[in-house]
């Protein structure tokens, strides 16, 4: 079976009614990760599938599958599958992990240590200012900012990271080709160009209320911790915080005025055990041990991966590649900001960020405050 046939099998499976991530993962485990064999087994045992699933598997919508393949054929688009070496390890430990992610942008960024910044859609000016300040500071400290591209706090955090020349990850509750809210079309393009836009849902999927809790579990699952900046008592960001706590992640909350309704959700989180934070450094300090553990886990996984497993376009020995050689030469032996490396190499910031992560995991590059990198001896 060639790669196109395998990809087609995955797209058929992801659109099969009733299977879902859990069912697909069970089938993959039973069939050594081969989706074609898993679908064949469903055909042989039709009693295990719903009538809608049987109808789809007997006659899948070829036009829809062609649209999916056309989306994936575009530059920077990818279906990141749980059987691949660079599927994000933190997602494997959450309840109901996704089986695959549609990614527009740099999928390797999902391996970086991340912090979720979420909060009210109708945030106050002070709340938006806090979101921007924390996003910039946390990004410059080496934590990639992840959010849901919603209006308010989410959008402010994404924009602050991008405006500071830093990548950001948006997990959306629609297909990767749809934008919700519509006002964020320009933001979505910037995120895909300078970070990664991620969805569990196939192209063409419209926004639905039940999609957003599913999106929130991925935001929390990708991140080492979740920071809530302004939230009413009915805010969806409290769902993300609850999921983060259930997943064993850190939960942080910014306190506010007792007269501000948008502070009540944060105050409830603090009463329930979330960390009260006032400075970005408190978040960085709390997440440092988890970030080190993630780096160690990634190094082991990438070292054990087969040479043809693929790791976002670069393997664990990428320094032998001419592009990596040029990057190491551009680094020299003094600390260099990422934007200077972009100027020296002519490569996009998102691509360089992925390459630098691989070199960091190999112990050849170190990260410094201010989004700077330094070549290490050896």
C-alpha positions as a Markdown table, in Angstrom:
| # | Residue | x | y | z |
|---|---|---|---|---|
| 1 | Unk | 0.0 | 0.0 | 0.0 |
| 2 | Unk | 1.4 | 3.4 | -0.9 |
| 3 | Unk | 1.2 | 6.6 | 1.2 |
| 4 | Unk | -1.8 | 8.0 | -0.7 |
| 5 | Unk | -3.8 | 4.8 | 0.0 |
| 6 | Unk | -2.9 | 4.8 | 3.7 |
| 7 | Unk | -3.8 | 8.5 | 4.0 |
| 8 | Unk | -7.1 | 7.8 | 2.2 |
| 9 | Unk | -7.8 | 5.0 | 4.8 |
| 10 | Unk | -7.2 | 7.4 | 7.6 |
| 11 | Unk | -9.5 | 10.0 | 6.1 |
| 12 | Unk | -12.3 | 7.4 | 5.6 |
| 13 | Unk | -11.8 | 6.3 | 9.2 |
| 14 | Unk | -11.9 | 9.8 | 10.7 |
| 15 | Unk | -15.2 | 10.5 | 8.9 |
| 16 | Unk | -16.8 | 7.1 | 9.9 |
| 17 | Unk | -19.9 | 7.8 | 12.1 |
| 18 | Unk | -19.7 | 6.3 | 15.5 |
| 19 | Unk | -16.1 | 5.2 | 15.6 |
| 20 | Unk | -14.6 | 8.2 | 17.3 |
| 21 | Unk | -11.0 | 8.6 | 18.7 |
| 22 | Unk | -11.4 | 5.8 | 21.3 |
| 23 | Unk | -12.8 | 3.3 | 18.8 |
| 24 | Unk | -10.2 | 4.0 | 16.2 |
| 25 | Unk | -7.4 | 3.7 | 18.8 |
| 26 | Unk | -8.7 | 0.3 | 19.8 |
| 27 | Unk | -8.8 | -0.8 | 16.2 |
| 28 | Unk | -5.3 | 0.4 | 15.6 |
| 29 | Unk | -4.0 | -1.4 | 18.7 |
| 30 | Unk | -5.6 | -4.6 | 17.4 |
| 31 | Unk | -4.1 | -4.2 | 13.9 |
| 32 | Unk | -0.5 | -3.0 | 14.6 |
| 33 | Unk | -1.3 | 0.6 | 13.7 |
| 34 | Unk | -2.4 | -0.3 | 10.2 |
| 35 | Unk | -5.6 | 1.6 | 9.4 |
| 36 | Unk | -6.4 | -0.3 | 6.3 |
| 37 | Unk | -6.4 | -3.6 | 8.2 |
| 38 | Unk | -8.6 | -1.9 | 10.9 |
| 39 | Unk | -11.2 | -0.8 | 8.3 |
| 40 | Unk | -11.2 | -4.3 | 6.7 |
| 41 | Unk | -11.9 | -5.8 | 10.1 |
| 42 | Unk | -14.9 | -3.5 | 10.5 |
| 43 | Unk | -16.1 | -4.7 | 7.1 |
| 44 | Unk | -15.7 | -8.3 | 8.2 |
| 45 | Unk | -17.6 | -7.8 | 11.4 |
| 46 | Unk | -20.4 | -5.4 | 10.4 |
| 47 | Unk | -22.3 | -6.1 | 13.7 |
| 48 | Unk | -19.8 | -3.9 | 15.5 |
| 49 | Unk | -20.6 | -0.9 | 13.4 |
| 50 | Unk | -23.7 | 1.3 | 13.2 |
| 51 | Unk | -25.9 | 1.4 | 10.1 |
| 52 | Unk | -24.6 | 4.9 | 9.3 |
| 53 | Unk | -21.0 | 3.6 | 9.6 |
| 54 | Unk | -21.6 | 0.6 | 7.4 |
| 55 | Unk | -23.2 | 2.9 | 4.7 |
| 56 | Unk | -20.2 | 5.2 | 4.8 |
| 57 | Unk | -17.7 | 2.4 | 4.6 |
| 58 | Unk | -19.5 | 0.7 | 1.8 |
| 59 | Unk | -19.8 | 3.9 | -0.2 |
| 60 | Unk | -17.7 | 6.8 | 1.1 |
| 61 | Unk | -18.3 | 10.3 | -0.3 |
| 62 | Unk | -15.5 | 10.5 | -2.9 |
| 63 | Unk | -16.0 | 14.3 | -3.4 |
| 64 | Unk | -15.5 | 14.9 | 0.3 |
| 65 | Unk | -12.5 | 12.7 | 0.4 |
| 66 | Unk | -11.0 | 14.5 | -2.6 |
| 67 | Unk | -11.5 | 17.8 | -0.8 |
| 68 | Unk | -9.7 | 16.4 | 2.3 |
| 69 | Unk | -6.8 | 15.2 | 0.1 |
| 70 | Unk | -6.7 | 18.6 | -1.7 |
| 71 | Unk | -6.4 | 20.4 | 1.7 |
| 72 | Unk | -3.6 | 18.1 | 2.8 |
| 73 | Unk | -1.8 | 18.6 | -0.5 |
| 74 | Unk | -1.3 | 22.3 | 0.3 |
| 75 | Unk | 2.1 | 23.4 | 1.6 |
| 76 | Unk | 2.3 | 23.4 | 5.4 |
| 77 | Unk | -0.7 | 21.1 | 5.8 |
| 78 | Unk | -0.5 | 17.8 | 7.5 |
| 79 | Unk | -2.5 | 15.0 | 9.1 |
| 80 | Unk | -0.5 | 14.2 | 12.3 |
| 81 | Unk | -1.4 | 10.7 | 13.4 |
| 82 | Unk | -1.0 | 9.0 | 16.8 |
| 83 | Unk | 1.2 | 6.3 | 15.3 |
| 84 | Unk | 3.9 | 8.8 | 14.2 |
| 85 | Unk | 7.0 | 9.5 | 16.3 |
| 86 | Unk | 6.2 | 13.3 | 16.5 |
| 87 | Unk | 2.7 | 13.0 | 17.8 |
| 88 | Unk | 2.7 | 15.1 | 21.0 |
| 89 | Unk | 3.5 | 12.9 | 24.0 |
| 90 | Unk | 1.3 | 15.0 | 26.5 |
| 91 | Unk | -1.8 | 14.1 | 24.5 |
| 92 | Unk | -1.2 | 10.4 | 25.0 |
| 93 | Unk | -1.8 | 10.7 | 28.7 |
| 94 | Unk | -5.2 | 12.5 | 28.7 |
| 95 | Unk | -8.6 | 10.8 | 28.8 |
| 96 | Unk | -10.0 | 10.3 | 25.3 |
| 97 | Unk | -6.9 | 11.4 | 23.4 |
| 98 | Unk | -7.3 | 12.4 | 19.8 |
| 99 | Unk | -6.3 | 9.8 | 17.2 |
| 100 | Unk | -5.1 | 12.4 | 14.6 |
| 101 | Unk | -4.8 | 16.2 | 14.2 |
| 102 | Unk | -5.2 | 18.3 | 11.1 |
| 103 | Unk | -2.4 | 20.9 | 11.2 |
| 104 | Unk | -1.8 | 24.0 | 9.2 |
| 105 | Unk | 1.6 | 25.4 | 9.9 |
| 106 | Unk | 4.5 | 23.8 | 11.7 |
| 107 | Unk | 3.4 | 20.6 | 13.3 |
| 108 | Unk | 6.8 | 20.2 | 15.1 |
| 109 | Unk | 5.8 | 23.1 | 17.3 |
| 110 | Unk | 3.4 | 20.8 | 19.1 |
| 111 | Unk | 6.5 | 19.1 | 20.6 |
| 112 | Unk | 7.5 | 22.3 | 22.4 |
| 113 | Unk | 6.7 | 23.0 | 26.0 |
| 114 | Unk | 3.4 | 24.9 | 25.9 |
| 115 | Unk | 1.3 | 27.0 | 28.3 |
| 116 | Unk | -2.4 | 27.6 | 27.6 |
| 117 | Unk | -3.7 | 31.1 | 28.1 |
| 118 | Unk | -7.5 | 31.3 | 28.1 |
| 119 | Unk | -10.2 | 33.5 | 29.4 |
| 120 | Unk | -13.3 | 35.6 | 28.8 |
| 121 | Unk | -14.5 | 36.5 | 25.3 |
| 122 | Unk | -15.8 | 39.9 | 26.4 |
| 123 | Unk | -12.7 | 40.7 | 28.4 |
| 124 | Unk | -12.0 | 44.0 | 30.0 |
| 125 | Unk | -9.2 | 46.3 | 28.7 |
| 126 | Unk | -7.1 | 45.4 | 31.8 |
| 127 | Unk | -7.7 | 41.7 | 31.1 |
| 128 | Unk | -6.6 | 42.1 | 27.5 |
| 129 | Unk | -3.5 | 43.9 | 28.6 |
| 130 | Unk | -2.7 | 41.1 | 31.1 |
| 131 | Unk | -3.1 | 38.5 | 28.4 |
| 132 | Unk | -0.7 | 40.3 | 26.1 |
| 133 | Unk | 1.9 | 40.9 | 28.8 |
| 134 | Unk | 1.8 | 37.3 | 30.0 |
| 135 | Unk | 1.9 | 35.9 | 26.5 |
| 136 | Unk | 4.9 | 37.9 | 25.5 |
| 137 | Unk | 6.8 | 37.1 | 28.7 |
| 138 | Unk | 6.0 | 33.4 | 28.7 |
| 139 | Unk | 6.9 | 33.1 | 25.0 |
| 140 | Unk | 10.2 | 34.9 | 25.6 |
| 141 | Unk | 10.9 | 32.5 | 28.4 |
| 142 | Unk | 10.6 | 29.5 | 26.1 |
| 143 | Unk | 7.0 | 28.5 | 26.7 |
| 144 | Unk | 4.9 | 28.4 | 23.5 |
| 145 | Unk | 1.5 | 30.1 | 24.0 |
| 146 | Unk | -1.5 | 27.9 | 23.1 |
| 147 | Unk | -5.1 | 28.9 | 23.0 |
| 148 | Unk | -8.4 | 28.5 | 21.2 |
| 149 | Unk | -8.4 | 31.5 | 18.8 |
| 150 | Unk | -11.7 | 32.8 | 20.4 |
| 151 | Unk | -12.5 | 36.4 | 20.8 |
| 152 | Unk | -11.1 | 38.3 | 23.8 |
| 153 | Unk | -8.3 | 36.7 | 25.9 |
| 154 | Unk | -7.5 | 34.0 | 23.4 |
| 155 | Unk | -7.0 | 36.3 | 20.5 |
| 156 | Unk | -5.0 | 38.8 | 22.5 |
| 157 | Unk | -2.6 | 36.1 | 23.6 |
| 158 | Unk | -2.1 | 34.8 | 20.1 |
| 159 | Unk | -1.6 | 38.3 | 18.7 |
| 160 | Unk | 0.9 | 39.3 | 21.4 |
| 161 | Unk | 3.0 | 36.2 | 20.7 |
| 162 | Unk | 3.0 | 36.8 | 16.9 |
| 163 | Unk | 3.7 | 40.6 | 17.3 |
| 164 | Unk | 6.8 | 39.6 | 19.4 |
| 165 | Unk | 8.0 | 37.4 | 16.6 |
| 166 | Unk | 7.1 | 34.2 | 18.6 |
| 167 | Unk | 5.2 | 31.2 | 17.3 |
| 168 | Unk | 1.8 | 30.3 | 18.8 |
| 169 | Unk | -0.6 | 27.4 | 18.6 |
| 170 | Unk | -4.4 | 27.7 | 18.1 |
| 171 | Unk | -6.6 | 24.7 | 18.6 |
| 172 | Unk | -10.0 | 25.2 | 16.9 |
| 173 | Unk | -13.4 | 23.7 | 17.2 |
| 174 | Unk | -14.1 | 23.7 | 13.5 |
| 175 | Unk | -12.3 | 22.1 | 10.5 |
| 176 | Unk | -8.9 | 23.6 | 9.8 |
| 177 | Unk | -10.2 | 25.4 | 6.8 |
| 178 | Unk | -12.9 | 27.2 | 8.7 |
| 179 | Unk | -12.5 | 30.3 | 11.0 |
| 180 | Unk | -14.6 | 31.0 | 14.0 |
| 181 | Unk | -15.2 | 33.7 | 14.9 |
| 182 | Unk | -15.2 | 35.1 | 11.4 |
| 183 | Unk | -13.4 | 38.3 | 12.5 |
| 184 | Unk | -10.3 | 36.2 | 13.0 |
| 185 | Unk | -9.5 | 35.3 | 9.4 |
| 186 | Unk | -6.4 | 37.5 | 9.4 |
| 187 | Unk | -5.3 | 36.1 | 12.7 |
| 188 | Unk | -5.8 | 32.5 | 11.5 |
| 189 | Unk | -3.6 | 33.2 | 8.5 |
| 190 | Unk | -0.9 | 34.7 | 10.7 |
| 191 | Unk | -1.0 | 31.7 | 13.1 |
| 192 | Unk | -0.7 | 29.2 | 10.2 |
| 193 | Unk | 2.2 | 31.2 | 8.8 |
| 194 | Unk | 4.1 | 31.8 | 12.1 |
| 195 | Unk | 2.9 | 28.9 | 14.3 |
| 196 | Unk | 0.4 | 26.1 | 14.0 |
| 197 | Unk | -3.4 | 25.9 | 13.6 |
| 198 | Unk | -4.7 | 22.6 | 14.9 |
| 199 | Unk | -8.0 | 20.8 | 14.6 |
| 200 | Unk | -9.3 | 17.3 | 15.5 |
| 201 | Unk | -12.1 | 17.9 | 12.9 |
| 202 | Unk | -11.8 | 17.3 | 9.2 |
| 203 | Unk | -11.9 | 20.1 | 6.6 |
| 204 | Unk | -15.3 | 21.6 | 6.1 |
| 205 | Unk | -16.5 | 21.0 | 9.7 |
| 206 | Unk | -18.6 | 23.9 | 10.9 |
| 207 | Unk | -18.7 | 25.3 | 14.4 |
| 208 | Unk | -20.9 | 23.4 | 16.8 |
| 209 | Unk | -21.4 | 23.9 | 20.6 |
| 210 | Unk | -20.3 | 20.4 | 21.4 |
| 211 | Unk | -17.1 | 20.8 | 19.5 |
| 212 | Unk | -15.6 | 23.3 | 21.9 |
| 213 | Unk | -15.3 | 21.2 | 25.0 |
| 214 | Unk | -13.5 | 18.6 | 22.8 |
| 215 | Unk | -11.2 | 21.4 | 21.6 |
| 216 | Unk | -10.6 | 22.5 | 25.2 |
| 217 | Unk | -9.4 | 19.0 | 26.2 |
| 218 | Unk | -6.7 | 19.3 | 23.5 |
| 219 | Unk | -5.7 | 22.8 | 24.5 |
| 220 | Unk | -5.3 | 21.6 | 28.1 |
| 221 | Unk | -3.7 | 18.3 | 27.0 |
| 222 | Unk | -1.0 | 19.9 | 24.8 |
| 223 | Unk | 0.0 | 22.4 | 27.6 |
| 224 | Unk | 2.0 | 21.8 | 30.7 |
| 225 | Unk | -0.3 | 24.3 | 32.5 |
| 226 | Unk | -3.3 | 26.5 | 31.9 |
| 227 | Unk | -3.5 | 30.1 | 32.9 |
| 228 | Unk | -6.9 | 31.7 | 33.2 |
| 229 | Unk | -7.1 | 35.5 | 32.8 |
| 230 | Unk | -10.6 | 36.8 | 33.6 |
| 231 | Unk | -13.6 | 34.3 | 33.6 |
| 232 | Unk | -17.1 | 34.6 | 34.6 |
| 233 | Unk | -18.7 | 31.7 | 36.6 |
| 234 | Unk | -20.2 | 30.3 | 33.3 |
| 235 | Unk | -17.1 | 30.8 | 31.2 |
| 236 | Unk | -15.9 | 28.0 | 28.9 |
| 237 | Unk | -12.4 | 28.7 | 30.0 |
| 238 | Unk | -13.3 | 27.1 | 33.4 |
| 239 | Unk | -14.0 | 23.9 | 31.4 |
| 240 | Unk | -10.4 | 24.1 | 30.1 |
| 241 | Unk | -9.1 | 24.7 | 33.6 |
| 242 | Unk | -11.1 | 21.8 | 35.0 |
| 243 | Unk | -9.9 | 19.5 | 32.2 |
| 244 | Unk | -6.3 | 20.6 | 32.9 |
| 245 | Unk | -6.7 | 19.7 | 36.6 |
| 246 | Unk | -8.2 | 16.3 | 35.7 |
| 247 | Unk | -5.3 | 15.7 | 33.4 |
| 248 | Unk | -2.8 | 16.4 | 36.1 |
| 249 | Unk | -1.6 | 19.7 | 34.7 |
| 250 | Unk | -1.0 | 22.9 | 36.6 |
| 251 | Unk | -3.8 | 25.4 | 36.8 |
| 252 | Unk | -3.0 | 29.1 | 37.3 |
| 253 | Unk | -5.4 | 32.0 | 37.8 |
| 254 | Unk | -5.0 | 35.8 | 37.9 |
| 255 | Unk | -7.0 | 37.4 | 40.7 |
| 256 | Unk | -9.0 | 40.5 | 40.2 |
| 257 | Unk | -11.3 | 43.0 | 41.9 |
| 258 | Unk | -14.1 | 41.5 | 44.0 |
| 259 | Unk | -16.4 | 43.9 | 42.1 |
| 260 | Unk | -15.5 | 42.5 | 38.7 |
| 261 | Unk | -17.8 | 39.7 | 37.5 |
| 262 | Unk | -15.1 | 38.5 | 35.2 |
| 263 | Unk | -12.9 | 37.8 | 38.3 |
| 264 | Unk | -15.3 | 35.5 | 39.9 |
| 265 | Unk | -14.3 | 32.4 | 37.9 |
| 266 | Unk | -10.7 | 33.0 | 38.6 |
| 267 | Unk | -11.4 | 33.4 | 42.3 |
| 268 | Unk | -13.4 | 30.1 | 42.3 |
| 269 | Unk | -10.4 | 28.4 | 40.7 |
| 270 | Unk | -8.1 | 29.8 | 43.4 |
| 271 | Unk | -10.5 | 28.6 | 46.1 |
| 272 | Unk | -10.5 | 25.2 | 44.5 |
| 273 | Unk | -6.7 | 24.9 | 44.5 |
| 274 | Unk | -5.4 | 26.8 | 41.4 |
| 275 | Unk | -2.2 | 28.7 | 41.9 |
| 276 | Unk | -2.7 | 32.5 | 42.3 |
| 277 | Unk | -0.2 | 34.2 | 40.1 |
| 278 | Unk | 0.7 | 37.9 | 39.7 |
| 279 | Unk | 3.9 | 37.6 | 37.5 |
| 280 | Unk | 4.8 | 35.5 | 34.5 |
| 281 | Unk | 7.9 | 34.3 | 36.3 |
| 282 | Unk | 5.8 | 32.5 | 38.8 |
| 283 | Unk | 4.3 | 30.4 | 35.9 |
| 284 | Unk | 7.7 | 29.8 | 34.4 |
| 285 | Unk | 9.1 | 28.6 | 37.7 |
| 286 | Unk | 6.2 | 26.3 | 38.4 |
| 287 | Unk | 6.4 | 24.7 | 34.9 |
| 288 | Unk | 10.2 | 24.3 | 34.6 |
| 289 | Unk | 10.3 | 20.8 | 36.1 |
| 290 | Unk | 7.6 | 19.6 | 33.7 |
| 291 | Unk | 9.3 | 21.2 | 30.7 |
| 292 | Unk | 12.6 | 19.4 | 31.6 |
| 293 | Unk | 10.7 | 16.1 | 31.9 |
| 294 | Unk | 9.0 | 16.7 | 28.5 |
| 295 | Unk | 12.4 | 17.4 | 26.9 |
| 296 | Unk | 13.9 | 14.2 | 28.4 |
| 297 | Unk | 10.9 | 12.1 | 27.2 |
| 298 | Unk | 11.1 | 13.6 | 23.7 |
| 299 | Unk | 14.8 | 12.9 | 23.5 |
| 300 | Unk | 14.2 | 9.2 | 24.3 |
| 301 | Unk | 11.3 | 8.9 | 21.9 |
| 302 | Unk | 13.2 | 10.6 | 19.0 |
| 303 | Unk | 16.3 | 8.5 | 19.6 |
| 304 | Unk | 14.3 | 5.3 | 19.5 |
| 305 | Unk | 12.3 | 6.3 | 16.4 |
| 306 | Unk | 13.1 | 4.4 | 13.2 |
| 307 | Unk | 15.0 | 6.5 | 10.7 |
| 308 | Unk | 12.0 | 6.6 | 8.4 |
| 309 | Unk | 9.4 | 7.5 | 11.1 |
| 310 | Unk | 9.6 | 11.2 | 10.2 |
| 311 | Unk | 9.8 | 13.8 | 12.9 |
| 312 | Unk | 8.3 | 17.0 | 11.4 |
| 313 | Unk | 10.8 | 16.9 | 8.5 |
| 314 | Unk | 13.9 | 16.4 | 10.6 |
| 315 | Unk | 15.2 | 13.4 | 12.5 |
| 316 | Unk | 17.1 | 13.2 | 15.7 |
| 317 | Unk | 20.4 | 13.4 | 13.8 |
| 318 | Unk | 19.3 | 16.4 | 11.8 |
| 319 | Unk | 22.7 | 18.2 | 12.3 |
| 320 | Unk | 24.1 | 16.1 | 9.5 |
| 321 | Unk | 21.6 | 17.7 | 7.1 |
| 322 | Unk | 23.0 | 20.7 | 5.1 |
| 323 | Unk | 20.2 | 22.9 | 6.5 |
| 324 | Unk | 21.1 | 22.1 | 10.1 |
| 325 | Unk | 24.8 | 22.6 | 9.3 |
| 326 | Unk | 24.0 | 26.1 | 8.0 |
| 327 | Unk | 22.0 | 26.8 | 11.1 |
| 328 | Unk | 24.8 | 25.8 | 13.4 |
| 329 | Unk | 27.2 | 27.9 | 11.4 |
| 330 | Unk | 24.8 | 30.9 | 11.7 |
| 331 | Unk | 24.6 | 30.4 | 15.4 |
| 332 | Unk | 28.3 | 30.9 | 15.9 |
| 333 | Unk | 29.3 | 30.7 | 19.6 |
| 334 | Unk | 27.5 | 33.7 | 21.0 |
| 335 | Unk | 23.8 | 34.0 | 22.0 |
| 336 | Unk | 21.6 | 34.9 | 19.0 |
| 337 | Unk | 18.0 | 36.1 | 19.0 |
| 338 | Unk | 15.6 | 34.1 | 16.7 |
| 339 | Unk | 14.9 | 37.1 | 14.5 |
| 340 | Unk | 18.7 | 37.5 | 13.9 |
| 341 | Unk | 18.8 | 33.8 | 12.9 |
| 342 | Unk | 16.0 | 34.4 | 10.4 |
| 343 | Unk | 18.0 | 37.2 | 8.9 |
| 344 | Unk | 21.2 | 35.2 | 8.7 |
| 345 | Unk | 19.7 | 32.0 | 7.3 |
| 346 | Unk | 16.7 | 33.4 | 5.3 |
| 347 | Unk | 14.5 | 30.6 | 6.7 |
| 348 | Unk | 11.1 | 31.2 | 8.3 |
| 349 | Unk | 10.9 | 31.6 | 12.1 |
| 350 | Unk | 8.6 | 28.6 | 12.5 |
| 351 | Unk | 10.9 | 26.3 | 10.6 |
| 352 | Unk | 14.0 | 27.5 | 12.5 |
| 353 | Unk | 12.1 | 27.1 | 15.8 |
| 354 | Unk | 11.5 | 23.4 | 15.0 |
| 355 | Unk | 15.1 | 22.8 | 13.9 |
| 356 | Unk | 16.4 | 24.5 | 17.1 |
| 357 | Unk | 14.1 | 22.2 | 19.2 |
| 358 | Unk | 15.7 | 19.1 | 17.6 |
| 359 | Unk | 19.2 | 20.5 | 18.2 |
| 360 | Unk | 18.3 | 21.3 | 21.8 |
| 361 | Unk | 17.0 | 17.8 | 22.4 |
| 362 | Unk | 20.4 | 16.5 | 21.1 |
| 363 | Unk | 22.2 | 18.8 | 23.5 |
| 364 | Unk | 23.8 | 20.9 | 20.7 |
| 365 | Unk | 21.9 | 24.1 | 21.3 |
| 366 | Unk | 20.7 | 25.8 | 24.5 |
| 367 | Unk | 17.9 | 28.3 | 25.0 |
| 368 | Unk | 18.3 | 31.6 | 26.9 |
| 369 | Unk | 15.9 | 34.3 | 28.1 |
| 370 | Unk | 14.7 | 36.7 | 25.5 |
| 371 | Unk | 14.1 | 34.0 | 22.9 |
| 372 | Unk | 17.8 | 33.6 | 22.3 |
| 373 | Unk | 19.8 | 30.5 | 21.4 |
| 374 | Unk | 23.4 | 29.5 | 21.9 |
| 375 | Unk | 25.5 | 26.7 | 20.4 |
| 376 | Unk | 26.9 | 24.4 | 23.0 |
| 377 | Unk | 30.3 | 22.9 | 23.1 |
| 378 | Unk | 30.7 | 19.3 | 22.0 |
